[in-house]
């Protein structure tokens, strides 16, 4: 079974993965994650912390980058 993270730790991991995978500045990655959070993208993660795994963080980093990357 995959180890899950806290909600806050999960958001930090998604942000870190975006900076590492897509070579964007920390501030840009933080802004993308914050926009996704404001849109409710992570609402299920807060309700069900068991989905806050490293594998899911990789998936969500990819999705957040595709949807919220700067023009």
Buried (B, 14 or more C-beta within 10 A) or exposed (E): EEEBBEBEEBBBBBBBBBBEEBEBEEEBBBBBBEEBBEEEBBEEBBEEBEBBBEEBBBEBBBEBBEEBEEE
